[in-house]
Amino acid sequence: MESTDAREDQRGSESDGHMSVDWRGKSCRPSKHGGMTAAGFILGLQAFEMMAIAAVGNNLITYVLNEMHFSLPKSANTVTNFVGTVFLLSLLGGFLSDSYLGSFWTMLIFGFVELSGFILLSVQAHVGELRPAKCRDGGSTKCEEASGYKAWIFYGALYLVALGSGCLKPNIIAHGADQFPKQSTKLSTFFNFAYFAFCSGELVALTLFVWIQTHSGMDIGFGVSAAAMAVGLISLISGSLVYRNSPPHGSIFTPIAQVFVAAISKRKQICPSNAEMLHQSDVLIPHRRSGATPGGTPSSTNVTLIHTNKFRFLDKACIKVENNGGNGMGESPWKLCSVSQVEQVKILLSVVPIFACTIIFNTILAQLQTFSVQQGTCMNTRLTPNFRIPPASLQSIPYMMLVLVVPLYETVFVPLARRVTRKDSGISPLQRVGIGLFIATFSMVSAAVIEHRRRQAALKFNKTLSILWIAPQFLIFGLSEMFTAVGLIEFFYKQSIQGMQSFLTAMTYCSYSFGFYLSSLLVSLVNRVTWTTAGGGGGGGWLSQNDLNRDRLDLFYWLLASLSFINFFNYLFWSRWYSYNPSVSPTSTPPPPSRKLQLRVDQDLEKQNSDGTS
């Protein structure tokens, strides 16, 4: 008898509207391909790649300050621009995967690109001639900033890592999720496991790897990151025989452009009140059964999308012109589009406001990786007489909590919530994102309060607070990230359709990019606006002194807390406005077509079959 997982996998292949293939391009066998076994190899890559990139990114500001001799604002912007570029390039990785390469080959190619960047960073950190000279007089005089070929090597290595990691990230999630059908109850579990792998990688990076960087040198630290990346690639390759692969479908932007061109060219047309009059009105059927050709390649049949009433102006792209006999057969794809094609564009437009509402959230994350680390350097890092905690390791605190909380969330909270909501994931992805955005505000409130106290203690009492005082801001944000990050990834993936899984997943990471770029912009803007109000002496902006005791980082944190609170209410508005397309809804089964429509569809299918036979 066929197992439950196998039957579920088979139903999922049909309902997803395409047939997954194995490494040879042949149709997958549910008993052999996909499932948690295949996903495990991908989660291995997730964990080890995260170890490698987190160890570099989270301690990069220390390397740039101490070895490249950049100023504090320039160092902070270097880090945020690097991290922002990583996530922005995820769009490129998603596009290449969906359009041309497929997830597996995209991960393999750019995994080696990222590995080469780690190796080059390690070489530069090891060879003294590739770095600026050490500061004279122990740093009491001005240090020589990296420039010329030394700076070019540094930026070249850094952005090789950014290119590789950026193109890798969306495909890790998308390829792992492809091992399960969208209707699988295990899909939400996979996203929680993926976040657990992420947390585990971060925890190892921020404890063991940062300790190695601190005690053995950044050259050894970067080399360990390269070794971890190599192990991750081995894990990816090891599972190649059991993966379910979604073949690329050609450019994903051409059909999108066709919708806008066709809608604009027919802007003077009046949309019919009956959606059945639009081109390919049989889209009211939730799904078509797909199959494979005798050679084993997937058929060209796509998932069909139910017509919705949002963005009605785009429906004009589906209007058939009367002078072509009423069937639209004579019109080019740039003048007449199918309803499914238009609904695909509507999905993209609908998720943009949800995406935008997470940018402030990731701006807060940028502060925890830059200014909060610098906070730690101004505090007492000694925990015992013989042990000091590296400031960059502060970011490991939430992940210590999360490696315990995430399994509890999956095994305790989800089953309890499922009984109440009757949803496979317990709460919907949008609800999960909203909870995370609300909690994130209190991370900046905590940061502002503690920074004010630290600054007053240093200036008035010449006292240094323990570094553990800033642990709450990391703990609170870690909890908010468990809700927001996982919910957003699950939301984007479940709203994706055939040929766009990686690209829509990449939008999640693109939010990180915009958040980090906004951080750089805010730092520059705040310094300019507050130029005459800082430090009581009028000699700069809130964040321009390279000395946190003279800067006003606490006021900057209060600004971010205010922006986050306003952003939460903005998210509430857009999440209530958003509605799932029933064809790709993760929480419910689309309603069946009416009896009259079903009869008409059956007659059409019978006619098509008879025509094909003749």
Beta strands, then each sheet from edge to edge (+ up, - down):
strand 1: 382-384
strand 2: 387-388
sheet 1: 1+ 2-
end
